[in-house]
Amino acid sequence: MAAKKDKTQKKEYRPISPDTLLSIQDLHVWFELRKFGFGHAGYVRAVDNVSFDLRRKETIALVGESGCGKSSLMKTILGINIPTKGDVLYEGKPMTGFSRKELNWYRSKVGYVQQDPYGALAPFMNIKSVMEEPLIIHGVKDKKERLERIHKAFEEVKLTPVDEFLPKFPHMLSGGQQQRVVIARAMILNPTLLVADEPVSMLDASVRVEILKLLRGLQEAHDLAVIYITHDLSTVRYFSERIFVMYAGKVIEKANVDEIVMNAQHPYTHALLAATSDPDAKNVDEYQDVPPGEPPSLVKPPAGCRFHPRCSKMIQGVCDVKEPPEFEQVKDHFVHCWLYE
């Protein structure tokens, strides 16, 4: 159960540039806990004071371990979760102020590619019905127009001949074909933003490259902005312009891809890079930097830096007491870590 929107906050937003498509402003998404179904028992602080801007036609990657808040942030961007505090601005318009009609319009502008393609497709609907559904919901009444748009979408994702796929059901397709259907459905309403939630994690290694190339081609052809959510830095460096590293509900480091890969500053980012798959057995010693333990509870996160219980560089009396602000040691490279004070 999500916490109620904080109605006492002032509607003041930081300035954004004209080329900003999506602006995340001091976003908090907390879920209320109930004790035995009754009475307040605290909050799960899934997203805790996150801010960033996404430019038009840009691809950013949200990376971090499972449970770091990536999916909760994604669902808020999609308009599923209601922010507890802060807001999401699309083209300068705050989402929390949207009417039902405006929210429906916004959702037509944001395509969503799910992690599990088979789970994302209704098993009792054939592919034609799966593709028609969003068009019908958003008022495309002409059957001929719907069919033309489906054919165009399928040709773009390389599912041809189209008429052979339309009568089939999801279980009759391979995993790669299912994911192409999911991508085609995400593109069917001509969005300006594509949210891809670990779109290749359920696929074979050989298919992953094809799907990432497909997404890149669609982005370039349609001038899409893309939010790529993953825990795998090995794919991020070939697909994104900037990386945002999340840990325990917070963005702790952000910079362009090359800067993060070559000059990571936060100890947690170093750990993620060290844990990246490497087929060369000679590099096994690099895995010694992987931190011990598990991510903290988001119900009672630790004081100070949330990574300090697992950090080998923790400064006693500082990291465990005060939450680090944002430092910019290198231009456009931001990190929340007391090592860079």
N, C-alpha and C positions, 0 to 999 in steps of 0.2 A: 504494500500500500504506500503510495507516494505521499510525502508530506504536503500539506496545503501550501499554496503560493503565499509568500510573505507580502501581504497587501500594504504594509507600512513603509516599504522601501520607496524612495523617490525615483521617478522615471527620468533618470539622468544617464545619458550614454556618452562614452568617450567618442571623440570624432573619428570618422573612418574615411579612407580615401575613396575617390570616385570609382576606382577599379575593383573595389571590394564587393564580392558577391554575398558572402556570408560572414557575419561578425558574431563571435561568441563573447559575451560581455559578462564577466564576473559570475559565471554560471555555477550554481549549486543545485544538485539533485540528490535529495535525501529521502530515504524510504523509512516510514515510521514502523517501529516494531511494537507488537501487542503481546502482552503476557497472558497466555492461555486464551487469547481472543479478546481480552478485556484489559483496559488500562494501558497507559503509555509505558513502554519499556526501552525507550531510546530510539536512535536513528542509525540507519546504515548510510554512511556518507559516501555514496557511490561516486559522485562528482563534487569536488570541493574547491570552488573558486578557480575555475578554468577560464582563460581568456585567450583568444587568438582570432586572426582574420584570414579568410580564404579569398584569394584574388580570382577574378574571372579567368577561365582556361587553365588554372593552376591545379597541380596534383600535390596533395600533402598526404603524409602517412602518419597514422596514430599507431604507435607501437608500445608494447608492454606485455607483461605476464597476464595470464588469465586472472580475472578478478580485479584488474587495476582500474576499471571504470570505463574502458573503451566502448563496450556495448551500451552502457547506460547513457553515455554521451551521444552515441549514435542514435539511440531511440528518441532522445530529446531533440536532436536535429531533425529527425523524421516527423516530429510532432506527436509522438506517442506518449512520451513522458512529459509531465508538466514541471517546469523549473520551480524549485523551492525558492530560489533567489536568483537574481540576474536574468538574462534574456538571450535569445537568439534573434539576430536581425538579418532578414533577407532583403537585399537591395535597400537597406536602410530602414526597413519596416519591422517593428518588434513583433515576434510571433505571438506573444502573450496577449496582444491587442487584436488579433485576428478574429473576425466573425467566423461562423461555421462555413460560409461561402468562401471567404478568403482562405481559410485553412484548407479547404478542398482544392482551391486553385494552387496554393503553395505545394501541396502534395503532388500535384501534376507536374511540378517543376523539379521535383527531386526523385530520381530513379533509385531503386534499392536492389542491390545484388546480394542475395543471402549466401551464407556460408555453406549450408547443406542444400544442394539443388533438389534432391529427391523430397526432402521434408518441406521444401518451399512450394512444391507443386501438388495441388489437390489430386489424390489418386483416383477419384471417381469422375474427374473431368478430363475429356480429351484435350489435346494440345490446342486445337482451334478455340475451344471454350475458355481455356486458360488465358489465351491471348486476347480474346474478345472482352473478357470481364472488365479490365480497367478502361477500355474504350466506352463500354456501355455505362459504367459508373460516371464517367466524365462527359457524358452527353453526346457521344457520336452515335447517332441513330441510324444512319444510312448503312445498310449491310454491305453494299458494294465498297464504300469508303473504308469500312472496317477491314474487309478482306484485302484491299489494296495496301493498307498500312501494315497488315500482318505480313504480307508477301515482301514488302520492302524491308521490314525489320529482320525477317528470316534470311533474306539474301545478304544483308549486312553482316550477320553473324555466321554466314557460311553453312546454313542448313538448307540445302537444296538437293533434289527438287522439292519445293515447299509443299506441294500437294500430297506428297508421300508422308510427311510428318504430321500434318494437321489432324487426321483421324486417329492417330496413335494415342496411347495413354502413357503417362510418365514412366511406368515400370518397363515399357517396351524400348526405352532409350538407354544409351550408355551414360555414364556419369558426365563425360564431356559434353554430350548432346543435351543432357538435362541442364547443365550450366549455361549452355548457349541459349536455351529457351528462356531461362531466368534473365539473362542479359537482354535478350530481345524484348521481353516483357517490360524490363526496366526502361528501355529506350522507346517504347511504343507511343508514349505521350510527348515525345520530343523535349526531354528535360534539359535544364541548364546545369544541374548538379547531379552527380552520380555518387552514391554512397555504396562502397563495396566492402562488405564485412567478411574478411578472410575468404575471398572468392575462389582461391585455389587450394585451400588447405585440405579439402576432401577429395582431391583429384590425384591421379598418378603424376609422377614427376614429368613425364613426357608431355602430358596434356597441359600442365601448368604453364609452360612457356607459351603454348598456343593461345591460351586464354588471356594471359597478360599482354601478348602482342595484339590480340583482338580488342581488348579494352583500350590500349594505347591508340590503335587505329580509329576507334570510335570517338575517342576524346579529340583527336586531331580533326576528324571529319566534321564533328558537330560543335567544336569549340566548347567542350564540356569542362567544368571544374570537377575534380574528383577527390573524394576523401577515401583513402585506402587504409583499412583497418587490419592490422596483422600483428603477430608476435614474431614473425620471421624476417629478420633484417637482410637475409640473403636475397630476397625478392625486392625489397624496398629500394635498394640502391639502383635498380634498373628501371624503376617505374615512377619515382616521385621526385619532386623538386625540393621539398622541405620535409623534415622529419620532426614530429612532436613525440617526445618520450613521456609516457604516463606511468606513474607509480602511486598506488594507494589513493586513487581519486584525484591526483594532481598532475599537471604537466610540469616536469622537473627540468627538461632541457629541450631547446628547439633551435634549429639552424638548418641551413641547406644540406643536402645529402652528402656531398663530398666533405664538407666541414665536419659533420658528425662522424663519418666513417674514418677520416684521417686525423681528426683532432677532438675526439669525444672528451668531455670534461667531467661530467658527473660519474662517480664510481658505479652507479647502477647502469648507465649507458655502456661503460666499459664491460660490465658483466654480460649485457645482452650481446655485445659484439663478440665476446669470448665464447659465448654459447652457440654462435652461428655454426651451422653444419659445415664441415670441411671434409672432403673425401680423402685428403692426404693424411695418413696415419702419423706422419712425422710431426704434425702440428698438435698432437694430443696434449702436449704440455701446456698449451695456451688455455685449456679448460680449467686450470688451477685458479683462475680469477673469478670463477663462478661463486657468488656469495652463498654462505650457508643459510639454513633456515627457510622459513616461508614468509610470504608477504603478511603484513600486520592485519589485524581485524579492522574493518571499516566501521565497526560499531564503537570501539574504543581505540582509536589510533594512538600511537605513542606521541608523547610531547616532543616538541622540536621538529627536526627533520624526520620524516616518516621512514626513511631508509636507515637511520642510524643504528638500529639493533643488528643489522646485517652488514654494516659497513666496516671494512678494515682500516679506514682512514678517519674514523670518527674522533672528533675533538671533544674530550670530556669536559662537561660544564658549559659547552656551547651547543653542539649538535643535538644533545639530548634535552636541551632547555628551550632554545629559541628556534622558531621556524625560520629558515633562511629566506631572505627576499630574493628578487631576481637580479643577477649580476650580468653585465655585458663585458666580458674580458676581451672578446674579439667582435668586430663589427657584425651585427645581425646574428650573433651567437649568444643565446641567453641560457643561463643555468641557475638553478636554485641550489646552491651549495656553499657552505661557509668556507670551504677551501679557497674560494676566489674573492673573499672579502677585500 
